[in-house]
C-alpha cells in the first residue's frame, strides 16, 4: 500500500478486456509466434535427437506440441472457470525439462516419458489448488528472483545464435543483420509513438531479414522445400504402465522440476499482471492459480498425446511491456495461429528460416525487459538486509550452476540434471532461505472467530494483550487496535446484508516484536480487494460512506496493507510500526 495513489502507466495502450483492431491483434499475435515457434519446435528436436528416439516420434511430438500449446494459450487468455490466467501468456515446450526428459527417453522411451508427464502434472494441479498454503514460500521475492534467472538461462542461447551463420556467408552478414534488427527495435521502442511503437518488433525483424536476404543468409530453400499442408505419421507412443524401477527413480525428479517450473509460472503470472494495466493493481492470486491450472492442463494433455512438457513462455510479458498491448484477443490470435501452423509446414518454415542473428537480436531486447520486470517485482516486495541476501545469493548460485562453475563433475547424474539448470538451482536456494527465515521467526499467536462486528470486542482484547506482551506504549497500542478494527470493518463491508451466522470464518494471527507487528487476516473469499481500494483513495474526492471512511482510517493507522485473493480464501496482511519503544 502506498500513501498516495500510484500514477497510471502511460505505456499501456490496450488493457486485457479491451479490443484493439483485428489487424493489430493479428500482427502482435504473429510477433509472439515468430518469437516462440522455434522454441516449440527446436526443443523437442534437441531432446529427441539427444535420446536417439527417431524421426517418426519427432514429427509427432512437434505436431502434437504445437496443437497443445495453441489450445492452452487460448485457455490462458480467455480463462475458463478457474483455469487460465485471463492474460496473454503463451505456452511452449519447456526448457526446464530438457535434462530429465532426455533421461526418461533413454531409460524407457516415449511411453515412460508420457507416463511421467501425466503423473507429475497432477502434482501441479495440487500446487495450484493449495497455493494459499504456500504463500510464505512462493512469495514475490522468490517469483521475481526466478524471473530474473529465466533471463539468465535464455541469454546465453541468444548469444550462441550470433555465431550460427550459414557456411560460406560473408563475414559481415551476421553482424549486419543483428545490428540492424537490434537498432531498429531499440530505436522504435525509445523514440517512436503511436502505431510505429506498436509495430516496432515486427518492423525490426523485417529490417533484419531484409539485410539477411541481401547477404544471402535467409534460408529460402527451407521455405521452398516445405509442403503447404501436412500431417505427421502416427507416432503416438502410448503409456508405460509397468511402473518399473525407472519410473519410481525418475518420478521424484519430475515432481521437483514441476515444482520449480510452477514457481517460474507464478513469477510469469505476477509479471504479466504488472505490465497489463494502466493503473497499478494488487496481484490477483486467483489469476495466478488459474495460470498454474492451465499449465497443469497443458502438461496433462502433453502426456496424453505423447509430446514434451510445456510451460508459460515469459516472452509474452516482454512483448506486452514493449508494445503496451495486453488485450486477451492477442492471446487468442496467438493460440489459433500456432494451431494453424501445425497443419501448414510451409508457414512454420517461413518463421524457422529467419536467420539466427535476427532471432538473437529480437530475444535480447525482449529478455532484457523481462529481467527488469523480475527486478521490479523483487524491489516492490520491499528489500531489507535479509531479503537482499536471499535474492543475491540465490541469483548468483543460479548463474554459477547454469554455467557449470559450481561443483561441475562432482554431482551424480540425477542431482546434476536438476542443479545444472539455473532456474532450478537458484529457485531452490531462494525457497530454502525463505523457509529458513520463516522458521526462525517467533511463533505467531492466533485466534479463530467469525468475520463480523459482533466479535470485535473479543478480537480487540486479543490484540491488546499481544501489544502488552510486546511492551508497546499506549499510543502504539491504540494505533494497532485501531488498524485491526478498521481492517475488519473494511472486510465486513463486503458482507452486505448477510446474517451473523452466515459470516465468514476468520483466523487472525499476529507476529512481530517491539518495533513492528504483522497482522494476518485469513477469511473466506470476498469480492473487492482492499489493496486496490486503498490505492484509489489517493485519487478519489472525499466521500462520506462508512466503507470509505474505514479505508481512510486503515490507511492512516497501518504502515502497509496487502490483500491476496485466492479461490475460496482471502489473506489480508497489515503491518503496523510502533512510535517508540516503551
C-alpha positions in Angstrom: 0.0 0.0 0.0 1.3 3.5 -0.9 0.4 6.6 0.9 -0.9 8.1 -2.3 -2.4 6.7 -5.4 0.1 5.2 -7.9 0.4 7.0 -11.2 -1.0 5.3 -14.2 1.3 3.5 -16.7 1.2 5.7 -19.8 2.6 2.9 -22.0 -0.4 0.6 -21.7 -2.5 1.1 -24.8 -4.9 -1.8 -24.5 -5.8 -3.5 -21.2 -6.9 -7.2 -21.1 -10.7 -6.6 -21.5 -10.2 -4.0 -24.3 -10.4 -4.9 -28.0 -7.7 -3.5 -30.3 -8.2 -3.5 -34.1 -8.2 -7.0 -35.6 -5.2 -6.2 -37.8 -3.2 -5.1 -34.7 -4.2 -8.2 -32.7 -3.1 -10.4 -35.7 0.2 -8.5 -36.1 1.1 -8.9 -32.4 0.0 -12.5 -32.5 2.4 -13.1 -35.3 5.2 -11.4 -33.4 4.7 -13.8 -30.5 4.5 -16.8 -32.8 7.7 -15.6 -34.7 9.5 -15.4 -31.4 8.4 -18.7 -29.9 7.6 -21.1 -32.7 11.3 -22.0 -33.0 11.5 -22.9 -29.3 8.3 -25.1 -29.5 9.8 -26.9 -32.5 13.6 -26.9 -31.7 13.4 -28.0 -28.0 11.7 -31.3 -28.9 14.3 -31.8 -31.7 17.2 -31.3 -29.2 15.7 -33.7 -26.7 14.7 -36.4 -29.1 17.9 -36.2 -31.1 19.9 -36.5 -27.9 18.0 -39.5 -26.8 18.1 -41.1 -30.3 14.3 -41.8 -30.4 13.8 -41.4 -34.1 12.2 -39.1 -36.8 8.7 -40.6 -36.6 8.4 -39.7 -32.9 10.0 -36.3 -33.5 7.4 -35.3 -36.2 4.6 -36.5 -34.0 6.0 -34.7 -30.9 6.3 -31.4 -32.8 2.8 -31.6 -34.3 1.2 -32.6 -31.0 3.2 -30.0 -29.1 2.0 -27.2 -31.4 -1.6 -28.2 -31.0 -1.5 -28.4 -27.2 0.5 -25.1 -26.9 -2.0 -23.3 -29.1 -5.1 -24.7 -27.4 -3.9 -23.9 -23.8 -2.6 -20.4 -24.9 -6.2 -19.7 -25.8 -7.4 -21.0 -22.5 -4.9 -18.9 -20.7 -6.2 -15.8 -22.4 -10.0 -16.4 -22.1 -9.9 -18.1 -18.6 -12.5 -20.9 -18.5 -13.8 -21.1 -14.9 -10.9 -21.4 -12.6 -8.5 -22.5 -15.4 -6.5 -19.8 -17.2 -4.8 -16.5 -16.4 -7.1 -14.1 -18.2 -3.9 -12.6 -19.7 -1.6 -13.1 -22.7 0.6 -16.0 -21.6 1.9 -18.1 -24.4 2.5 -21.8 -23.7 5.5 -23.6 -25.2 7.8 -26.6 -24.8 9.7 -26.3 -21.5 13.4 -25.9 -21.5 13.4 -26.7 -17.7 12.5 -30.4 -18.5 15.3 -30.9 -21.1 17.7 -33.0 -19.0 15.1 -35.1 -17.2 13.2 -35.7 -20.5 16.3 -37.0 -22.2 16.9 -39.3 -19.2 13.4 -40.6 -19.4 13.6 -41.3 -23.1 16.9 -43.0 -22.7 15.7 -45.2 -19.8 12.3 -46.2 -21.1 11.4 -44.4 -24.3 8.5 -42.1 -25.2 5.9 -44.3 -23.3 7.8 -43.9 -20.0 8.1 -40.1 -20.6 4.4 -39.8 -21.3 3.5 -41.6 -18.1 5.9 -39.5 -16.0 4.4 -36.3 -17.5 0.8 -37.3 -16.8 1.5 -38.3 -13.2 3.7 -35.2 -12.4 1.0 -32.9 -13.9 -1.4 -34.0 -11.2 1.1 -32.6 -8.6 0.9 -29.2 -10.5 -2.9 -29.2 -10.1 -2.4 -29.8 -6.4 0.1 -27.0 -6.0 -2.3 -24.6 -7.8 -5.3 -25.5 -5.6 -3.3 -25.2 -2.4 -1.3 -22.1 -3.3 -2.7 -20.2 -0.3 -0.8 -22.7 1.9 2.4 -21.9 0.1 2.0 -18.1 0.4 5.1 -17.8 2.8 7.2 -19.8 0.4 6.1 -18.9 -3.1 6.5 -15.2 -2.4 7.0 -12.2 -4.8 10.6 -12.3 -3.7 11.1 -15.9 -4.9 9.0 -15.4 -8.0 10.9 -12.2 -9.0 14.3 -14.0 -8.5 13.2 -16.9 -10.7 12.0 -14.5 -13.4 15.5 -12.9 -13.3 17.0 -16.3 -13.6 14.8 -17.1 -16.6 16.6 -14.2 -18.4 20.0 -15.6 -17.3 19.3 -19.0 -18.7 17.9 -17.7 -22.0 20.5 -15.0 -22.8 23.4 -17.5 -23.4 21.2 -19.2 -26.0 20.7 -15.9 -27.7 24.4 -15.1 -27.7 25.2 -18.5 -29.2 22.8 -17.8 -32.0 25.1 -14.9 -33.1 27.8 -17.3 -34.1 25.5 -19.6 -36.1 25.7 -18.1 -39.6 25.4 -20.3 -42.7 28.6 -21.7 -44.1 30.1 -19.6 -46.8 28.2 -16.5 -45.7 30.0 -13.1 -46.0 31.7 -12.2 -42.6 29.7 -9.1 -42.4 26.3 -10.8 -42.9 25.6 -11.9 -39.3 26.8 -8.7 -37.6 24.9 -6.5 -40.1 21.6 -8.3 -39.8 22.0 -8.4 -36.0 22.8 -4.7 -35.7 20.0 -3.6 -38.0 17.5 -5.7 -36.1 18.7 -4.5 -32.6 18.9 -0.8 -33.7 15.5 -0.9 -35.3 13.8 -2.4 -32.3 15.5 -0.4 -29.7 15.2 2.8 -31.7 11.5 2.4 -32.2 11.0 1.4 -28.6 12.8 4.5 -27.4 11.6 7.2 -29.8 8.5 6.0 -31.7 5.0 6.8 -30.7 1.6 5.5 -31.7 1.4 2.7 -34.2 5.1 2.9 -35.0 5.9 1.8 -31.4 3.3 -1.0 -31.5 4.8 -2.4 -34.7 8.4 -1.9 -33.6 9.3 -5.6 -33.0 7.8 -6.7 -36.3 9.5 -3.9 -38.2 12.8 -4.7 -36.6 12.6 -8.3 -37.6 11.6 -7.4 -41.2 14.5 -4.9 -41.4 16.9 -7.6 -40.2 15.6 -10.2 -42.6 15.9 -7.8 -45.5 19.6 -7.3 -44.6 20.0 -11.1 -44.2 18.4 -11.7 -47.6 20.7 -9.2 -49.2 23.7 -11.1 -47.9 22.1 -14.5 -48.8 21.6 -15.9 -45.3 17.8 -16.1 -45.3 17.0 -19.8 -45.8 14.7 -19.6 -48.8 15.5 -23.3 -49.6 13.8 -24.4 -46.4 10.6 -22.5 -47.3 10.6 -23.9 -50.9 11.0 -27.5 -49.8 8.3 -27.5 -47.1 4.9 -28.7 -48.2 1.9 -26.4 -47.9 -0.2 -28.9 -45.9 0.9 -32.0 -44.0 0.2 -34.3 -41.1 2.7 -36.5 -39.3 2.8 -40.2 -39.5 1.2 -41.9 -36.5 3.7 -41.7 -33.7 1.6 -41.7 -30.5 3.8 -43.7 -28.1 1.1 -44.8 -25.6 1.9 -45.3 -21.9 4.3 -47.5 -19.9 2.1 -48.8 -17.1 4.6 -51.3 -15.8 5.7 -48.8 -13.2 9.2 -50.3 -13.0 12.3 -49.1 -11.3 13.0 -46.3 -13.8 9.5 -44.8 -13.2 10.0 -44.7 -9.5 13.5 -43.4 -9.7 12.5 -40.5 -12.1 9.2 -39.6 -10.6 10.6 -37.6 -7.7 12.9 -35.7 -10.1 10.0 -34.9 -12.4 7.9 -33.7 -9.4 10.7 -31.4 -8.2 11.2 -30.0 -11.7 7.4 -29.4 -11.8 7.6 -27.5 -8.5 10.4 -25.3 -9.8 8.6 -24.7 -13.0 5.4 -23.8 -11.0 7.4 -21.1 -9.2 8.5 -19.8 -12.6 4.9 -19.9 -13.7 3.9 -17.9 -10.6 6.5 -15.3 -11.5 5.3 -15.1 -15.0 1.7 -14.7 -13.9 2.6 -11.9 -11.5 4.7 -10.2 -14.1 2.1 -10.1 -16.8 -0.4 -8.6 -14.4 2.2 -5.9 -13.6 2.5 -4.8 -17.2 -1.1 -5.2 -18.4 -2.9 -2.3 -16.6 -2.7 1.4 -16.8 -3.4 1.8 -13.1 -1.2 -0.4 -11.0 -3.2 -3.1 -9.2 -2.7 -5.6 -6.4 -1.6 -9.0 -7.7 -4.7 -11.2 -8.4 -3.7 -14.6 -7.0 -6.9 -16.2 -8.3 -5.4 -15.4 -11.7 -2.1 -16.9 -10.6 -3.9 -20.1 -9.5 -5.7 -20.1 -12.9 -2.3 -19.8 -14.6 -1.0 -22.8 -12.7 -4.1 -24.8 -13.5 -3.8 -24.1 -17.2 -0.1 -25.0 -17.1 -1.0 -28.3 -15.4 -3.7 -28.9 -18.0 -1.1 -28.3 -20.7 1.3 -30.9 -19.2 -1.6 -33.4 -18.7 -2.6 -33.0 -22.4 1.1 -33.2 -23.5 1.5 -36.5 -21.6 -1.8 -37.9 -23.0 -0.9 -37.1 -26.6 2.7 -38.1 -26.2 4.7 -34.9 -26.5 7.1 -32.9 -24.3 6.2 -31.0 -21.1 5.1 -27.4 -21.5 5.4 -24.1 -19.6 4.4 -20.5 -19.8 6.8 -18.5 -22.1 7.8 -15.2 -20.5 8.4 -13.5 -23.8 4.7 -12.6 -24.0 5.4 -10.4 -20.9 8.2 -8.6 -22.6 6.1 -8.1 -25.8 3.2 -6.6 -23.7 5.6 -4.3 -21.9 7.3 -3.2 -25.1 4.2 -2.7 -27.2 1.7 -1.6 -24.5 -0.9 -4.1 -25.8 -2.2 -6.6 -23.2 -5.6 -7.4 -24.8 -6.8 -11.0 -24.4 -7.7 -11.0 -28.1 -4.0 -11.1 -28.9 -3.6 -14.3 -26.8 -6.4 -15.9 -28.7 -4.8 -14.9 -32.0 -1.5 -16.5 -30.9 -3.2 -19.8 -29.9 -5.1 -20.0 -33.2 -2.0 -19.2 -35.3 0.0 -21.9 -33.5 -2.6 -24.5 -34.2 -2.9 -23.4 -37.8 0.8 -23.5 -38.3 0.9 -27.1 -37.0 -1.1 -28.1 -40.2 0.9 -25.9 -42.6 4.6 -26.8 -42.6 5.4 -24.1 -45.1 4.1 -21.3 -42.8 6.2 -22.7 -40.0 9.2 -22.8 -42.4 8.9 -19.1 -43.1 9.5 -18.4 -39.4 12.1 -21.1 -38.9 14.0 -19.6 -41.9 14.6 -16.3 -40.0 18.4 -16.2 -39.6 19.8 -16.8 -36.1 21.4 -13.3 -35.7 18.0 -11.7 -36.3 16.3 -14.0 -33.8 19.2 -13.3 -31.3 18.6 -9.5 -31.5 14.8 -10.0 -31.0 15.4 -12.2 -28.0 18.0 -9.9 -26.4 15.6 -6.9 -26.4 12.7 -8.8 -25.0 14.5 -10.8 -22.4 16.3 -7.6 -21.2 12.9 -6.2 -20.4 11.9 -9.5 -18.7 14.9 -9.2 -16.4 13.9 -5.7 -15.4 10.3 -6.9 -14.7 11.7 -9.5 -12.3 13.8 -6.9 -10.6 10.8 -4.6 -10.2 8.9 -7.5 -8.5 11.7 -8.0 -6.0 12.0 -4.3 -5.3 8.2 -3.8 -5.0 8.1 -6.6 -2.4 10.3 -4.4 -0.1 14.0 -5.2 0.2 15.7 -5.3 3.6 19.1 -6.8 4.5 17.7 -10.4 4.8 15.7 -10.3 1.6 18.7 -8.8 -0.2 20.8 -11.8 0.9 18.1 -14.2 -0.4 18.0 -12.5 -3.8 21.7 -12.0 -4.2 22.8 -15.5 -3.1 20.0 -17.3 -5.0 20.6 -15.3 -8.2 24.4 -15.9 -8.3 24.0 -19.6 -7.3 21.7 -19.9 -10.2 24.2 -18.2 -12.5 27.0 -20.4 -11.2 25.2 -23.7 -11.6 23.8 -22.7 -15.0 27.3 -22.0 -16.3 28.6 -25.2 -14.6 31.1 -23.3 -12.4 30.0 -24.8 -9.1 30.9 -28.5 -8.4 30.8 -29.4 -12.0 31.6 -33.1 -12.3 31.2 -33.8 -8.6 27.4 -34.4 -8.6 25.5 -37.6 -9.5 23.6 -37.6 -12.8 20.2 -37.2 -11.0 21.4 -34.2 -9.0 23.2 -32.7 -11.9 20.1 -33.0 -14.1 18.4 -30.6 -11.7 21.0 -28.3 -10.3 22.7 -27.6 -13.7 19.6 -25.7 -14.6 20.0 -22.1 -13.2 16.3 -21.7 -12.6 16.1 -24.9 -10.6 19.3 -24.3 -8.6 18.5 -20.6 -7.9 14.8 -21.2 -7.3 15.6 -24.0 -4.8 18.2 -21.8 -3.0 15.6 -19.0 -2.7 12.9 -21.3 -1.4 15.3 -22.9 1.2 16.4 -19.5 2.5 12.8 -18.1 2.6 11.7 -21.2 4.6 14.6 -20.8 6.9 13.7 -17.2 7.6 10.1 -18.2 8.3 11.1 -20.9 10.7 13.5 -18.5 12.5 10.6 -16.1 13.4 8.9 -16.3 16.8 5.8 -18.4 16.9 2.7 -16.4 15.8 -0.3 -16.1 18.0 -3.7 -16.7 16.5 -7.4 -16.5 17.3 -10.3 -18.1 15.4 -13.6 -16.4 15.2 -16.2 -15.0 12.8 -15.8 -12.0 10.5 -18.3 -9.5 11.9 -18.7 -6.6 14.3 -20.2 -8.9 16.9 -16.7 -10.3 17.5 -14.8 -7.1 17.6 -14.5 -6.9 21.3 -13.0 -10.4 21.6 -10.5 -9.6 18.8 -9.6 -6.3 20.3 -8.8 -7.9 23.7 -6.6 -10.4 21.9 -4.7 -7.7 20.1 -4.4 -5.6 23.3 -2.9 -8.5 25.2 -0.4 -9.1 22.4 0.7 -5.5 22.4 1.1 -5.5 26.2 3.3 -8.6 26.0 5.5 -6.9 23.4 5.7 -3.8 25.7 4.2 -1.4 23.3 3.2 2.0 24.7 -0.3 3.3 24.8 -0.1 5.4 21.6 1.3 2.5 19.5 -1.1 0.0 21.1 -4.0 2.3 20.3 -2.9 2.5 16.6 -2.5 -1.2 16.4 -6.0 -1.8 17.8 -7.5 0.8 15.5 -5.8 -0.7 12.4 -7.2 -4.1 13.4 -10.7 -2.7 13.8 -10.7 -0.8 10.5 -9.3 -3.8 8.6 -12.1 -5.9 9.9 -14.8 -3.3 9.2 -13.4 -2.9 5.7 -13.7 -6.7 5.2 -17.2 -6.8 6.8 -18.4 -4.1 4.4 -18.2 -6.7 1.6 -20.6 -8.9 3.5 -23.6 -6.7 2.7 -26.7 -7.9 4.5 -25.6 -11.4 5.5 -26.7 -12.8 8.8 -24.2 -13.2 11.7 -24.5 -17.0 11.5 -23.6 -16.8 7.8 -20.5 -14.7 8.3 -17.2 -15.9 7.0 -14.8 -17.7 9.3 -11.8 -15.6 10.4 -8.4 -16.6 11.6 -6.3 -13.7 12.9 -2.6 -14.4 13.5 -0.1 -11.9 15.0 3.6 -11.8 14.9 6.3 -9.2 15.5 8.4 -7.5 18.0 8.7 -4.2 19.9 9.2 -2.3 16.6 6.6 -3.8 14.2 3.6 -6.1 14.3 2.2 -8.0 11.3 -1.5 -9.0 11.4 -2.7 -11.6 9.0 -6.4 -12.0 8.5 -7.5 -15.2 6.8 -11.1 -15.4 5.8 -13.4 -16.9 3.2 -13.3 -15.4 -0.3 -14.8 -11.9 -0.7 -15.3 -9.6 -3.7 -13.3 -6.4 -3.5 -9.6 -6.0 -3.0 -8.6 -3.7 -0.1 -5.2 -3.0 -1.5 -6.7 -1.7 -4.7 -9.3 0.3 -2.9 -6.7 1.9 -0.7 -4.6 2.9 -3.7 -7.6 4.5 -5.3 -8.3 6.6 -2.3 -5.5 8.9 -3.2 -7.3 9.8 -6.4 -10.9 10.0 -5.2 -12.6 13.0 -3.9 -13.6 12.9 -0.3 -16.7 10.8 0.3 -18.8 10.1 3.3 -19.7 6.4 3.1 -18.8 4.3 6.1 -16.8 1.9 3.9 -14.5 4.6 2.5 -14.2 6.2 6.0 -12.9 2.9 7.3 -10.5 2.6 4.4 -9.1 6.1 5.1 -8.6 5.3 8.7 -6.9 2.0 7.9 -4.5 3.8 5.6 -3.8 6.3 8.3 -3.1 3.7 11.1 -1.3 1.0 9.1 2.2 1.1 7.7 1.3 -1.2 4.8 -1.6 -3.3 3.6 -1.6 -6.2 1.2 -4.6 -8.3 0.1 -4.1 -11.7 -1.6 -7.3 -13.2 -3.0 -7.3 -16.9 -3.7 -10.1 -19.2 -4.7 -12.2 -19.6 -1.5 -9.7 -17.7 0.7 -8.7 -14.1 1.3 -5.4 -13.2 3.1 -5.0 -9.6 4.3 -1.7 -8.6 5.8 -1.5 -5.4 7.8 1.8 -4.1 9.2 1.9 -1.5 12.0 5.0 0.2 13.3 5.5 1.3 16.9 6.0 5.1 17.5 8.8 4.4 20.0 9.8 1.6 22.4 8.2 1.8 25.8 
